[in-house]
Amino acid sequence: MGQLADLESIPQLVELLGDPEWNVRLNAAQALTVLGPGGLEALQEATVSHPDRFAREAAVHALGRTLKAVPIL
């Protein structure tokens, strides 16, 4: 049940990527990284399609940090 609620928050977090406050954007992006594949897909989509330039930057930053944390097998 908790995971379903988390996944339902993805659209709101994507919207927060466009917040005027930089710390809100970065926290929203970070929150998306911990929601698993759904959150990562939303971030990836935001990097190319979010209308706000700063939202796209926050998404790229969060994805970059996430990919650096994943060990190469």
Secondary structure, DSSP 4 states (H G I P E B T S, - for coil): -HHHHHHHTHHHHHHHTT-SSHHHHHHHHHHHHTTTHHHHHHHHHHHHH-S-HHHHHHHHHHHHHHHHHSPP-
